Amino acid sequence: MPKKLLVEKTEKKPSRSSLFSAKTEYACVALLELALHHNDPTPLRLKAISEKHDISHRFLVQILLQLKSAGFVASIRGATGGYRLAKEPDEITLHEVMSVVDSQSAGTIKSSADRNTTSVRVLLNAWRAVAAKEREMLADITFADLVRQLQGRGDPMYHI
């Protein structure tokens, strides 16, 4: 009689975007969560964000400190403390957050000095044009836009 194999079902995590760093993605996820709770009277706890989105608590602390020093979030101390947005959601764009959190994701493209050929320069010019368009698009997307999409009140498509 053949043996039955037990197959354990595991839930796969959604794949991350390869366009941006994990730090940038987590910063945007945290800000979006704070934007969703912007009008709540009580601040949002770090643990709630960390557990809901499966982000390392320590990593999220570092990210929120960076966002706080940039003026995007405020921390409230005490037993009922947590985090809240320091600005309105429509005053924060994806590009601003990316520029603060991860300067590499902000679209800076450089050439290595030892490969300065005509072909490399042509490619770099094309990549820089793409990066400029990316920055322009990201500057047009606010966290208020993302909240509206999550709440089903916005066009989820961004047209190029």
N, CA, C and O atoms as a GROMACS GRO file, in nm:
protein
  640
    1MET      N    1   0.084  -0.118   0.000
    1MET     CA    2   0.000   0.000   0.000
    1MET      C    3   0.089   0.125   0.000
    1MET      O    4   0.178   0.137   0.084
    2PRO      N    5   0.065   0.219  -0.095
    2PRO     CA    6   0.150   0.338  -0.102
    2PRO      C    7   0.128   0.428   0.019
    2PRO      O    8   0.017   0.441   0.072
    3LYS      N    9   0.238   0.491   0.061
    3LYS     CA   10   0.232   0.583   0.174
    3LYS      C   11   0.177   0.717   0.127
    3LYS      O   12   0.207   0.764   0.017
    4LYS      N   13   0.098   0.776   0.211
    4LYS     CA   14   0.046   0.910   0.180
    4LYS      C   15   0.143   1.013   0.233
    4LYS      O   16   0.189   1.004   0.347
    5LEU      N   17   0.174   1.108   0.152
    5LEU     CA   18   0.260   1.217   0.194
    5LEU      C   19   0.175   1.328   0.254
    5LEU      O   20   0.074   1.369   0.197
    6LEU      N   21   0.218   1.375   0.366
    6LEU     CA   22   0.149   1.488   0.427
    6LEU      C   23   0.209   1.616   0.373
    6LEU      O   24   0.330   1.640   0.383
    7VAL      N   25   0.127   1.697   0.317
    7VAL     CA   26   0.171   1.823   0.262
    7VAL      C   27   0.120   1.934   0.353
    7VAL      O   28   0.000   1.950   0.372
    8GLU      N   29   0.213   2.008   0.408
    8GLU     CA   30   0.176   2.118   0.497
    8GLU      C   31   0.151   2.242   0.413
    8GLU      O   32   0.235   2.282   0.332
    9LYS      N   33   0.037   2.301   0.434
    9LYS     CA   34   0.007   2.426   0.363
    9LYS      C   35   0.068   2.541   0.438
    9LYS      O   36   0.049   2.556   0.559
   10THR      N   37   0.140   2.622   0.368
   10THR     CA   38   0.196   2.743   0.428
   10THR      C   39   0.146   2.863   0.351
   10THR      O   40   0.133   2.860   0.228
   11GLU      N   41   0.119   2.965   0.424
   11GLU     CA   42   0.072   3.088   0.361
   11GLU      C   43   0.194   3.165   0.312
   11GLU      O   44   0.286   3.196   0.388
   12LYS      N   45   0.193   3.196   0.184
   12LYS     CA   46   0.304   3.271   0.127
   12LYS      C   47   0.287   3.419   0.153
   12LYS      O   48   0.178   3.475   0.142
   13LYS      N   49   0.398   3.481   0.188
   13LYS     CA   50   0.397   3.627   0.202
   13LYS      C   51   0.390   3.688   0.064
   13LYS      O   52   0.447   3.633  -0.031
   14PRO      N   53   0.321   3.799   0.050
   14PRO     CA   54   0.322   3.866  -0.081
   14PRO      C   55   0.464   3.911  -0.112
   14PRO      O   56   0.538   3.955  -0.025
   15SER      N   57   0.499   3.900  -0.238
   15SER     CA   58   0.636   3.939  -0.276
   15SER      C   59   0.652   4.089  -0.271
   15SER      O   60   0.560   4.165  -0.300
   16ARG      N   61   0.772   4.129  -0.233
   16ARG     CA   62   0.804   4.271  -0.224
   16ARG      C   63   0.836   4.324  -0.363
   16ARG      O   64   0.872   4.249  -0.454
   17SER      N   65   0.822   4.452  -0.376
   17SER     CA   66   0.861   4.520  -0.499
   17SER      C   67   1.013   4.519  -0.510
   17SER      O   68   1.083   4.541  -0.411
   18SER      N   69   1.064   4.495  -0.627
   18SER     CA   70   1.209   4.498  -0.644
   18SER      C   71   1.256   4.638  -0.684
   18SER      O   72   1.376   4.662  -0.696
   19LEU      N   73   1.162   4.729  -0.705
   19LEU     CA   74   1.200   4.865  -0.744
   19LEU      C   75   1.256   4.946  -0.628
   19LEU      O   76   1.338   5.034  -0.648
   20PHE      N   77   1.211   4.916  -0.507
   20PHE     CA   78   1.248   4.995  -0.391
   20PHE      C   79   1.298   4.905  -0.280
   20PHE      O   80   1.266   4.786  -0.275
   21SER      N   81   1.376   4.962  -0.192
   21SER     CA   82   1.433   4.885  -0.080
   21SER      C   83   1.323   4.847   0.020
   21SER      O   84   1.215   4.906   0.022
   22ALA      N   85   1.354   4.747   0.102
   22ALA     CA   86   1.261   4.706   0.208
   22ALA      C   87   1.236   4.823   0.302
   22ALA      O   88   1.124   4.843   0.348
   23LYS      N   89   1.340   4.899   0.331
   23LYS     CA   90   1.327   5.012   0.421
   23LYS      C   91   1.227   5.115   0.367
   23LYS      O   92   1.144   5.167   0.442
   24THR      N   93   1.235   5.143   0.239
   24THR     CA   94   1.142   5.237   0.176
   24THR      C   95   1.000   5.183   0.179
   24THR      O   96   0.905   5.254   0.212
   25GLU      N   97   0.986   5.056   0.146
   25GLU     CA   98   0.853   4.995   0.145
   25GLU      C   99   0.792   4.997   0.285
   25GLU      O  100   0.675   5.033   0.300
   26TYR      N  101   0.868   4.959   0.386
   26TYR     CA  102   0.817   4.956   0.522
   26TYR      C  103   0.784   5.097   0.573
   26TYR      O  104   0.686   5.115   0.646
   27ALA      N  105   0.863   5.194   0.536
   27ALA     CA  106   0.835   5.332   0.576
   27ALA      C  107   0.702   5.377   0.516
   27ALA      O  108   0.620   5.440   0.583
   28CYS      N  109   0.680   5.344   0.390
   28CYS     CA  110   0.555   5.382   0.324
   28CYS      C  111   0.436   5.306   0.383
   28CYS      O  112   0.328   5.363   0.400
   29VAL      N  113   0.455   5.178   0.414
   29VAL     CA  114   0.349   5.100   0.477
   29VAL      C  115   0.313   5.159   0.613
   29VAL      O  116   0.195   5.174   0.645
   30ALA      N  117   0.414   5.194   0.692
   30ALA     CA  118   0.389   5.253   0.825
   30ALA      C  119   0.316   5.386   0.812
   30ALA      O  120   0.221   5.413   0.886
   31LEU      N  121   0.361   5.470   0.719
   31LEU     CA  122   0.294   5.600   0.700
   31LEU      C  123   0.151   5.582   0.650
   31LEU      O  124   0.061   5.657   0.689
   32LEU      N  125   0.130   5.484   0.564
   32LEU     CA  126  -0.005   5.460   0.515
   32LEU      C  127  -0.095   5.413   0.629
   32LEU      O  128  -0.211   5.454   0.637
   33GLU      N  129  -0.043   5.329   0.715
   33GLU     CA  130  -0.120   5.284   0.831
   33GLU      C  131  -0.154   5.403   0.922
   33GLU      O  132  -0.267   5.415   0.970
   34LEU      N  133  -0.057   5.491   0.943
   34LEU     CA  134  -0.082   5.612   1.023
   34LEU      C  135  -0.181   5.704   0.954
   34LEU      O  136  -0.265   5.766   1.020
   35ALA      N  137  -0.174   5.713   0.823
   35ALA     CA  138  -0.268   5.797   0.747
   35ALA      C  139  -0.410   5.742   0.758
   35ALA      O  140  -0.506   5.818   0.766
   36LEU      N  141  -0.423   5.609   0.759
   36LEU     CA  142  -0.555   5.547   0.775
   36LEU      C  143  -0.617   5.580   0.910
   36LEU      O  144  -0.739   5.586   0.923
   37HIS      N  145  -0.533   5.600   1.010
   37HIS     CA  146  -0.579   5.629   1.146
   37HIS      C  147  -0.559   5.777   1.183
   37HIS      O  148  -0.559   5.812   1.301
   38HIS      N  149  -0.543   5.861   1.084
   38HIS     CA  150  -0.511   6.001   1.107
   38HIS      C  151  -0.612   6.073   1.194
   38HIS      O  152  -0.575   6.158   1.275
   39ASN      N  153  -0.739   6.041   1.179
   39ASN     CA  154  -0.843   6.111   1.255
   39ASN      C  155  -0.880   6.041   1.385
   39ASN      O  156  -0.968   6.088   1.458
   40ASP      N  157  -0.814   5.930   1.415
   40ASP     CA  158  -0.840   5.861   1.541
   40ASP      C  159  -0.783   5.942   1.656
   40ASP      O  160  -0.675   6.001   1.644
   41PRO      N  161  -0.854   5.947   1.769
   41PRO     CA  162  -0.805   6.026   1.882
   41PRO      C  163  -0.682   5.964   1.952
   41PRO      O  164  -0.601   6.037   2.010
   42THR      N  165  -0.670   5.833   1.946
   42THR     CA  166  -0.555   5.770   2.012
   42THR      C  167  -0.446   5.739   1.910
   42THR      O  168  -0.474   5.699   1.797
   43PRO      N  169  -0.321   5.759   1.950
   43PRO     CA  170  -0.210   5.730   1.859
   43PRO      C  171  -0.200   5.580   1.831
   43PRO      O  172  -0.249   5.497   1.908
   44LEU      N  173  -0.137   5.547   1.722
   44LEU     CA  174  -0.120   5.408   1.680
   44LEU      C  175   0.008   5.352   1.741
   44LEU      O  176   0.113   5.414   1.732
   45ARG      N  177  -0.001   5.236   1.800
   45ARG     CA  178   0.115   5.174   1.863
   45ARG      C  179   0.205   5.109   1.759
   45ARG      O  180   0.158   5.054   1.660
   46LEU      N  181   0.332   5.116   1.784
   46LEU     CA  182   0.433   5.056   1.696
   46LEU      C  183   0.407   4.907   1.680
   46LEU      O  184   0.419   4.853   1.570
   47LYS      N  185   0.372   4.841   1.789
   47LYS     CA  186   0.347   4.698   1.788
   47LYS      C  187   0.234   4.661   1.692
   47LYS      O  188   0.241   4.559   1.623
   48ALA      N  189   0.131   4.744   1.686
   48ALA     CA  190   0.017   4.718   1.598
   48ALA      C  191   0.062   4.720   1.451
   48ALA      O  192   0.021   4.634   1.372
   49ILE      N  193   0.143   4.817   1.416
   49ILE     CA  194   0.193   4.826   1.278
   49ILE      C  195   0.285   4.709   1.248
   49ILE      O  196   0.273   4.644   1.144
   50SER      N  197   0.376   4.682   1.340
   50SER     CA  198   0.474   4.575   1.324
   50SER      C  199   0.406   4.440   1.304
   50SER      O  200   0.442   4.366   1.212
   51GLU      N  201   0.310   4.409   1.388
   51GLU     CA  202   0.242   4.279   1.379
   51GLU      C  203   0.151   4.269   1.257
   51GLU      O  204   0.147   4.165   1.191
   52LYS      N  205   0.079   4.374   1.227
   52LYS     CA  206  -0.014   4.371   1.114
   52LYS      C  207   0.058   4.349   0.982
   52LYS      O  208   0.008   4.280   0.893
   53HIS      N  209   0.178   4.408   0.969
   53HIS     CA  210   0.248   4.402   0.841
   53HIS      C  211   0.373   4.315   0.845
   53HIS      O  212   0.451   4.313   0.750
   54ASP      N  213   0.391   4.243   0.954
   54ASP     CA  214   0.503   4.149   0.969
   54ASP      C  215   0.637   4.218   0.942
   54ASP      O  216   0.719   4.170   0.863
   55ILE      N  217   0.657   4.330   1.010
   55ILE     CA  218   0.781   4.407   0.999
   55ILE      C  219   0.854   4.394   1.132
   55ILE      O  220   0.793   4.405   1.239
   56SER      N  221   0.982   4.372   1.126
   56SER     CA  222   1.063   4.362   1.247
   56SER      C  223   1.044   4.486   1.333
   56SER      O  224   1.054   4.599   1.285
   57HIS      N  225   1.016   4.463   1.461
   57HIS     CA  226   0.994   4.573   1.555
   57HIS      C  227   1.114   4.667   1.559
   57HIS      O  228   1.098   4.789   1.554
   58ARG      N  229   1.234   4.610   1.567
   58ARG     CA  230   1.356   4.692   1.575
   58ARG      C  231   1.377   4.775   1.448
   58ARG      O  232   1.415   4.892   1.455
   59PHE      N  233   1.352   4.714   1.334
   59PHE     CA  234   1.368   4.784   1.206
   59PHE      C  235   1.266   4.897   1.196
   59PHE      O  236   1.299   5.007   1.150
   60LEU      N  237   1.145   4.870   1.239
   60LEU     CA  238   1.039   4.972   1.233
   60LEU      C  239   1.070   5.089   1.325
   60LEU      O  240   1.039   5.204   1.291
   61VAL      N  241   1.129   5.063   1.441
   61VAL     CA  242   1.168   5.170   1.531
   61VAL      C  243   1.266   5.264   1.462
   61VAL      O  244   1.252   5.386   1.468
   62GLN      N  245   1.366   5.207   1.395
   62GLN     CA  246   1.466   5.288   1.323
   62GLN      C  247   1.400   5.372   1.214
   62GLN      O  248   1.431   5.490   1.198
   63ILE      N  249   1.309   5.310   1.141
   63ILE     CA  250   1.241   5.380   1.031
   63ILE      C  251   1.156   5.495   1.086
   63ILE      O  252   1.160   5.606   1.033
   64LEU      N  253   1.081   5.469   1.192
   64LEU     CA  254   0.995   5.573   1.248
   64LEU      C  255   1.076   5.687   1.309
   64LEU      O  256   1.032   5.802   1.306
   65LEU      N  257   1.192   5.657   1.363
   65LEU     CA  258   1.279   5.764   1.412
   65LEU      C  259   1.324   5.854   1.297
   65LEU      O  260   1.330   5.976   1.311
   66GLN      N  261   1.356   5.793   1.186
   66GLN     CA  262   1.395   5.869   1.067
   66GLN      C  263   1.278   5.954   1.017
   66GLN      O  264   1.296   6.070   0.981
   67LEU      N  265   1.160   5.896   1.014
   67LEU     CA  266   1.041   5.969   0.970
   67LEU      C  267   1.007   6.082   1.067
   67LEU      O  268   0.959   6.187   1.026
   68LYS      N  269   1.031   6.058   1.196
   68LYS     CA  270   1.007   6.161   1.297
   68LYS      C  271   1.104   6.278   1.279
   68LYS      O  272   1.062   6.394   1.283
   69SER      N  273   1.231   6.249   1.258
   69SER     CA  274   1.328   6.358   1.241
   69SER      C  275   1.304   6.436   1.112
   69SER      O  276   1.347   6.551   1.101
   70ALA      N  277   1.236   6.375   1.016
   70ALA     CA  278   1.202   6.445   0.892
   70ALA      C  279   1.071   6.522   0.904
   70ALA      O  280   1.032   6.594   0.812
   71GLY      N  281   1.002   6.507   1.018
   71GLY     CA  282   0.879   6.582   1.039
   71GLY      C  283   0.753   6.516   0.987
   71GLY      O  284   0.649   6.581   0.979
   72PHE      N  285   0.760   6.388   0.950
   72PHE     CA  286   0.642   6.319   0.899
   72PHE      C  287   0.556   6.259   1.010
   72PHE      O  288   0.434   6.253   0.997
   73VAL      N  289   0.620   6.214   1.119
   73VAL     CA  290   0.545   6.154   1.228
   73VAL      C  291   0.582   6.220   1.361
   73VAL      O  292   0.689   6.280   1.375
   74ALA      N  293   0.493   6.206   1.456
   74ALA     CA  294   0.517   6.253   1.592
   74ALA      C  295   0.495   6.134   1.684
   74ALA      O  296   0.408   6.051   1.661
   75SER      N  297   0.575   6.128   1.790
   75SER     CA  298   0.558   6.020   1.887
   75SER      C  299   0.497   6.077   2.014
   75SER      O  300   0.528   6.189   2.056
   76ILE      N  301   0.410   5.999   2.074
   76ILE     CA  302   0.344   6.038   2.197
   76ILE      C  303   0.388   5.937   2.303
   76ILE      O  304   0.371   5.816   2.286
   77ARG      N  305   0.444   5.987   2.412
   77ARG     CA  306   0.495   5.900   2.518
   77ARG      C  307   0.383   5.861   2.614
   77ARG      O  308   0.276   5.922   2.616
   78GLY      N  309   0.411   5.759   2.692
   78GLY     CA  310   0.319   5.720   2.797
   78GLY      C  311   0.244   5.592   2.768
   78GLY      O  312   0.260   5.531   2.662
   79ALA      N  313   0.162   5.552   2.864
   79ALA     CA  314   0.087   5.427   2.854
   79ALA      C  315  -0.007   5.424   2.734
   79ALA      O  316  -0.028   5.317   2.676
   80THR      N  317  -0.062   5.537   2.697
   80THR     CA  318  -0.152   5.542   2.582
   80THR      C  319  -0.081   5.603   2.461
   80THR      O  320  -0.146   5.653   2.369
   81GLY      N  321   0.050   5.599   2.462
   81GLY     CA  322   0.130   5.661   2.357
   81GLY      C  323   0.136   5.579   2.230
   81GLY      O  324   0.078   5.471   2.220
   82GLY      N  325   0.206   5.634   2.136
   82GLY     CA  326   0.221   5.570   2.006
   82GLY      C  327   0.268   5.673   1.904
   82GLY      O  328   0.340   5.767   1.938
   83TYR      N  329   0.226   5.654   1.781
   83TYR     CA  330   0.265   5.744   1.672
   83TYR      C  331   0.143   5.796   1.600
   83TYR      O  332   0.039   5.731   1.593
   84ARG      N  333   0.159   5.916   1.546
   84ARG     CA  334   0.058   5.975   1.459
   84ARG      C  335   0.130   6.058   1.353
   84ARG      O  336   0.248   6.092   1.367
   85LEU      N  337   0.058   6.091   1.249
   85LEU     CA  338   0.117   6.177   1.146
   85LEU      C  339   0.136   6.317   1.202
   85LEU      O  340   0.052   6.367   1.276
   86ALA      N  341   0.247   6.380   1.166
   86ALA     CA  342   0.273   6.518   1.207
   86ALA      C  343   0.222   6.616   1.103
   86ALA      O  344   0.217   6.737   1.127
   87LYS      N  345   0.186   6.565   0.986
   87LYS     CA  346   0.132   6.646   0.877
   87LYS      C  347   0.003   6.581   0.829
   87LYS      O  348  -0.028   6.467   0.864
   88GLU      N  349  -0.070   6.653   0.750
   88GLU     CA  350  -0.190   6.596   0.687
   88GLU      C  351  -0.147   6.494   0.581
   88GLU      O  352  -0.042   6.513   0.518
   89PRO      N  353  -0.225   6.387   0.559
   89PRO     CA  354  -0.188   6.287   0.459
   89PRO      C  355  -0.172   6.343   0.317
   89PRO      O  356  -0.095   6.289   0.237
   90ASP      N  357  -0.244   6.451   0.287
   90ASP     CA  358  -0.231   6.507   0.153
   90ASP      C  359  -0.108   6.598   0.139
   90ASP      O  360  -0.083   6.653   0.032
   91GLU      N  361  -0.033   6.614   0.248
   91GLU     CA  362   0.090   6.694   0.243
   91GLU      C  363   0.215   6.608   0.236
   91GLU      O  364   0.326   6.661   0.237
   92ILE      N  365   0.200   6.476   0.230
   92ILE     CA  366   0.314   6.385   0.225
   92ILE      C  367   0.306   6.302   0.098
   92ILE      O  368   0.207   6.234   0.073
   93THR      N  369   0.412   6.308   0.017
   93THR     CA  370   0.415   6.230  -0.107
   93THR      C  371   0.508   6.110  -0.093
   93THR      O  372   0.596   6.106  -0.006
   94LEU      N  373   0.488   6.014  -0.180
   94LEU     CA  374   0.576   5.898  -0.182
   94LEU      C  375   0.720   5.939  -0.209
   94LEU      O  376   0.813   5.885  -0.150
   95HIS      N  377   0.739   6.035  -0.298
   95HIS     CA  378   0.874   6.078  -0.332
   95HIS      C  379   0.945   6.139  -0.211
   95HIS      O  380   1.063   6.112  -0.189
   96GLU      N  381   0.875   6.220  -0.134
   96GLU     CA  382   0.937   6.281  -0.016
   96GLU      C  383   0.984   6.175   0.082
   96GLU      O  384   1.095   6.182   0.135
   97VAL      N  385   0.900   6.076   0.106
   97VAL     CA  386   0.934   5.970   0.200
   97VAL      C  387   1.054   5.891   0.149
   97VAL      O  388   1.148   5.864   0.225
   98MET      N  389   1.051   5.856   0.023
   98MET     CA  390   1.163   5.781  -0.035
   98MET      C  391   1.292   5.860  -0.028
   98MET      O  392   1.398   5.804   0.000
   99SER      N  393   1.286   5.987  -0.052
   99SER     CA  394   1.404   6.072  -0.048
   99SER      C  395   1.465   6.078   0.091
   99SER      O  396   1.587   6.083   0.107
  100VAL      N  397   1.379   6.076   0.192
  100VAL     CA  398   1.426   6.083   0.331
  100VAL      C  399   1.480   5.948   0.377
  100VAL      O  400   1.588   5.942   0.437
  101VAL      N  401   1.407   5.843   0.350
  101VAL     CA  402   1.438   5.712   0.405
  101VAL      C  403   1.553   5.643   0.332
  101VAL      O  404   1.638   5.580   0.394
  102ASP      N  405   1.554   5.655   0.202
  102ASP     CA  406   1.652   5.578   0.125
  102ASP      C  407   1.693   5.658   0.002
  102ASP      O  408   1.626   5.654  -0.101
  103SER      N  409   1.802   5.729   0.013
  103SER     CA  410   1.844   5.816  -0.097
  103SER      C  411   1.872   5.738  -0.225
  103SER      O  412   1.865   5.795  -0.334
  104GLN      N  413   1.904   5.609  -0.214
  104GLN     CA  414   1.926   5.528  -0.334
  104GLN      C  415   1.797   5.513  -0.414
  104GLN      O  416   1.800   5.510  -0.537
  105SER      N  417   1.685   5.503  -0.344
  105SER     CA  418   1.556   5.488  -0.412
  105SER      C  419   1.507   5.619  -0.472
  105SER      O  420   1.406   5.620  -0.543
  106ALA      N  421   1.575   5.726  -0.444
  106ALA     CA  422   1.531   5.857  -0.492
  106ALA      C  423   1.569   5.881  -0.638
  106ALA      O  424   1.543   5.989  -0.691
  107GLY      N  425   1.630   5.783  -0.702
  107GLY     CA  426   1.653   5.793  -0.845
  107GLY      C  427   1.788   5.849  -0.886
  107GLY      O  428   1.800   5.900  -0.997
  108THR      N  429   1.889   5.842  -0.802
  108THR     CA  430   2.021   5.888  -0.838
  108THR      C  431   2.092   5.778  -0.915
  108THR      O  432   2.111   5.668  -0.864
  109ILE      N  433   2.131   5.808  -1.038
  109ILE     CA  434   2.198   5.710  -1.121
  109ILE      C  435   2.335   5.763  -1.158
  109ILE      O  436   2.349   5.873  -1.212
  110LYS      N  437   2.437   5.682  -1.127
  110LYS     CA  438   2.574   5.722  -1.154
  110LYS      C  439   2.643   5.619  -1.242
  110LYS      O  440   2.604   5.502  -1.244
  111SER      N  441   2.744   5.662  -1.312
  111SER     CA  442   2.824   5.572  -1.396
  111SER      C  443   2.953   5.540  -1.324
  111SER      O  444   3.007   5.622  -1.250
  112SER      N  445   3.003   5.420  -1.348
  112SER     CA  446   3.135   5.390  -1.295
  112SER      C  447   3.238   5.455  -1.387
  112SER      O  448   3.226   5.447  -1.510
  113ALA      N  449   3.337   5.518  -1.330
  113ALA     CA  450   3.434   5.597  -1.406
  113ALA      C  451   3.510   5.515  -1.509
  113ALA      O  452   3.550   5.569  -1.612
  114ASP      N  453   3.531   5.386  -1.484
  114ASP     CA  454   3.609   5.305  -1.576
  114ASP      C  455   3.530   5.258  -1.698
  114ASP      O  456   3.588   5.195  -1.786
  115ARG      N  457   3.403   5.287  -1.705
  115ARG     CA  458   3.320   5.245  -1.818
  115ARG      C  459   3.252   5.364  -1.883
  115ARG      O  460   3.132   5.360  -1.909
  116ASN      N  461   3.324   5.466  -1.908
  116ASN     CA  462   3.267   5.588  -1.964
  116ASN      C  463   3.273   5.586  -2.116
  116ASN      O  464   3.343   5.667  -2.177
  117THR      N  465   3.200   5.491  -2.177
  117THR     CA  466   3.196   5.481  -2.323
  117THR      C  467   3.070   5.550  -2.374
  117THR      O  468   2.982   5.586  -2.296
  118THR      N  469   3.062   5.568  -2.504
  118THR     CA  470   2.944   5.630  -2.564
  118THR      C  471   2.820   5.547  -2.535
  118THR      O  472   2.715   5.603  -2.504
  119SER      N  473   2.830   5.416  -2.543
  119SER     CA  474   2.715   5.328  -2.515
  119SER      C  475   2.667   5.344  -2.372
  119SER      O  476   2.547   5.352  -2.347
  120VAL      N  477   2.760   5.348  -2.278
  120VAL     CA  478   2.724   5.364  -2.138
  120VAL      C  479   2.657   5.499  -2.116
  120VAL      O  480   2.558   5.507  -2.043
  121ARG      N  481   2.708   5.604  -2.177
  121ARG     CA  482   2.648   5.737  -2.162
  121ARG      C  483   2.506   5.740  -2.218
  121ARG      O  484   2.418   5.801  -2.157
  122VAL      N  485   2.483   5.675  -2.332
  122VAL     CA  486   2.348   5.670  -2.391
  122VAL      C  487   2.253   5.596  -2.296
  122VAL      O  488   2.141   5.642  -2.273
  123LEU      N  489   2.297   5.482  -2.242
  123LEU     CA  490   2.214   5.408  -2.148
  123LEU      C  491   2.186   5.489  -2.022
  123LEU      O  492   2.073   5.493  -1.974
  124LEU      N  493   2.290   5.555  -1.969
  124LEU     CA  494   2.271   5.637  -1.849
  124LEU      C  495   2.171   5.748  -1.873
  124LEU      O  496   2.089   5.777  -1.786
  125ASN      N  497   2.176   5.811  -1.988
  125ASN     CA  498   2.080   5.916  -2.020
  125ASN      C  499   1.938   5.861  -2.023
  125ASN      O  500   1.844   5.926  -1.975
  126ALA      N  501   1.921   5.742  -2.079
  126ALA     CA  502   1.788   5.679  -2.083
  126ALA      C  503   1.742   5.647  -1.942
  126ALA      O  504   1.627   5.674  -1.907
  127TRP      N  505   1.829   5.588  -1.859
  127TRP     CA  506   1.793   5.554  -1.722
  127TRP      C  507   1.762   5.678  -1.640
  127TRP      O  508   1.672   5.678  -1.556
  128ARG      N  509   1.836   5.784  -1.664
  128ARG     CA  510   1.809   5.909  -1.591
  128ARG      C  511   1.672   5.967  -1.630
  128ARG      O  512   1.602   6.022  -1.546
  129ALA      N  513   1.636   5.954  -1.758
  129ALA     CA  514   1.504   6.002  -1.802
  129ALA      C  515   1.393   5.921  -1.735
  129ALA      O  516   1.291   5.977  -1.693
  130VAL      N  517   1.413   5.790  -1.725
  130VAL     CA  518   1.315   5.704  -1.658
  130VAL      C  519   1.306   5.743  -1.510
  130VAL      O  520   1.196   5.754  -1.455
  131ALA      N  521   1.421   5.763  -1.446
  131ALA     CA  522   1.424   5.800  -1.303
  131ALA      C  523   1.354   5.934  -1.281
  131ALA      O  524   1.284   5.952  -1.181
  132ALA      N  525   1.373   6.028  -1.373
  132ALA     CA  526   1.308   6.159  -1.360
  132ALA      C  527   1.156   6.144  -1.369
  132ALA      O  528   1.082   6.207  -1.294
  133LYS      N  529   1.110   6.062  -1.461
  133LYS     CA  530   0.966   6.038  -1.475
  133LYS      C  531   0.912   5.967  -1.350
  133LYS      O  532   0.802   5.997  -1.304
  134GLU      N  533   0.990   5.874  -1.296
  134GLU     CA  534   0.951   5.805  -1.174
  134GLU      C  535   0.936   5.905  -1.058
  134GLU      O  536   0.837   5.901  -0.986
  135ARG      N  537   1.035   5.992  -1.042
  135ARG     CA  538   1.028   6.093  -0.935
  135ARG      C  539   0.905   6.182  -0.952
  135ARG      O  540   0.837   6.215  -0.855
  136GLU      N  541   0.878   6.219  -1.076
  136GLU     CA  542   0.762   6.304  -1.105
  136GLU      C  543   0.632   6.234  -1.066
  136GLU      O  544   0.543   6.294  -1.006
  137MET      N  545   0.622   6.106  -1.101
  137MET     CA  546   0.500   6.030  -1.068
  137MET      C  547   0.486   6.012  -0.917
  137MET      O  548   0.376   6.027  -0.863
  138LEU      N  549   0.595   5.979  -0.850
  138LEU     CA  550   0.591   5.959  -0.706
  138LEU      C  551   0.559   6.088  -0.631
  138LEU      O  552   0.497   6.085  -0.524
  139ALA      N  553   0.600   6.200  -0.687
  139ALA     CA  554   0.571   6.330  -0.625
  139ALA      C  555   0.423   6.366  -0.638
  139ALA      O  556   0.372   6.450  -0.564
  140ASP      N  557   0.354   6.301  -0.732
  140ASP     CA  558   0.211   6.327  -0.752
  140ASP      C  559   0.121   6.239  -0.666
  140ASP      O  560   0.000   6.260  -0.662
  141ILE      N  561   0.178   6.141  -0.597
  141ILE     CA  562   0.099   6.047  -0.517
  141ILE      C  563   0.114   6.082  -0.369
  141ILE      O  564   0.224   6.073  -0.313
  142THR      N  565   0.004   6.123  -0.307
  142THR     CA  566   0.007   6.155  -0.165
  142THR      C  567  -0.049   6.037  -0.085
  142THR      O  568  -0.109   5.945  -0.141
  143PHE      N  569  -0.027   6.041   0.045
  143PHE     CA  570  -0.083   5.937   0.129
  143PHE      C  571  -0.234   5.949   0.141
  143PHE      O  572  -0.301   5.850   0.171
  144ALA      N  573  -0.288   6.066   0.117
  144ALA     CA  574  -0.434   6.082   0.112
  144ALA      C  575  -0.489   6.007  -0.010
  144ALA      O  576  -0.595   5.945  -0.002
  145ASP      N  577  -0.416   6.011  -0.122
  145ASP     CA  578  -0.457   5.936  -0.242
  145ASP      C  579  -0.461   5.786  -0.211
  145ASP      O  580  -0.555   5.717  -0.250
  146LEU      N  581  -0.359   5.738  -0.142
  146LEU     CA  582  -0.350   5.596  -0.109
  146LEU      C  583  -0.460   5.554  -0.012
  146LEU      O  584  -0.515   5.444  -0.024
  147VAL      N  585  -0.492   5.640   0.083
  147VAL     CA  586  -0.601   5.611   0.176
  147VAL      C  587  -0.732   5.599   0.100
  147VAL      O  588  -0.811   5.508   0.125
  148ARG      N  589  -0.756   5.692   0.008
  148ARG     CA  590  -0.880   5.685  -0.073
  148ARG      C  591  -0.887   5.554  -0.151
  148ARG      O  592  -0.994   5.495  -0.162
  149GLN      N  593  -0.774   5.510  -0.204
  149GLN     CA  594  -0.773   5.382  -0.277
  149GLN      C  595  -0.807   5.266  -0.184
  149GLN      O  596  -0.885   5.178  -0.219
  150LEU      N  597  -0.747   5.266  -0.065
  150LEU     CA  598  -0.775   5.159   0.030
  150LEU      C  599  -0.921   5.158   0.073
  150LEU      O  600  -0.978   5.053   0.101
  151GLN      N  601  -0.980   5.274   0.078
  151GLN     CA  602  -1.119   5.284   0.120
  151GLN      C  603  -1.214   5.272   0.001
  151GLN      O  604  -1.335   5.288   0.016
  152GLY      N  605  -1.159   5.243  -0.116
  152GLY     CA  606  -1.242   5.220  -0.234
  152GLY      C  607  -1.300   5.344  -0.296
  152GLY      O  608  -1.401   5.337  -0.367
  153ARG      N  609  -1.238   5.460  -0.271
  153ARG     CA  610  -1.292   5.584  -0.324
  153ARG      C  611  -1.200   5.650  -0.425
  153ARG      O  612  -1.213   5.769  -0.452
  154GLY      N  613  -1.108   5.576  -0.480
  154GLY     CA  614  -1.015   5.638  -0.572
  154GLY      C  615  -0.979   5.547  -0.688
  154GLY      O  616  -1.000   5.426  -0.682
  155ASP      N  617  -0.927   5.604  -0.790
  155ASP     CA  618  -0.882   5.530  -0.906
  155ASP      C  619  -0.749   5.463  -0.872
  155ASP      O  620  -0.651   5.533  -0.849
  156PRO      N  621  -0.744   5.329  -0.868
  156PRO     CA  622  -0.621   5.263  -0.831
  156PRO      C  623  -0.515   5.262  -0.942
  156PRO      O  624  -0.405   5.210  -0.922
  157MET      N  625  -0.546   5.319  -1.056
  157MET     CA  626  -0.452   5.317  -1.168
  157MET      C  627  -0.382   5.453  -1.180
  157MET      O  628  -0.445   5.559  -1.171
  158TYR      N  629  -0.253   5.446  -1.200
  158TYR     CA  630  -0.177   5.566  -1.229
  158TYR      C  631  -0.131   5.555  -1.373
  158TYR      O  632  -0.060   5.461  -1.410
  159HIS      N  633  -0.172   5.649  -1.454
  159HIS     CA  634  -0.145   5.642  -1.596
  159HIS      C  635  -0.019   5.717  -1.631
  159HIS      O  636   0.005   5.828  -1.583
  160ILE      N  637   0.060   5.656  -1.713
  160ILE     CA  638   0.188   5.717  -1.756
  160ILE      C  639   0.167   5.792  -1.885
  160ILE      O  640   0.261   5.851  -1.938
   0.00000   0.00000   0.00000
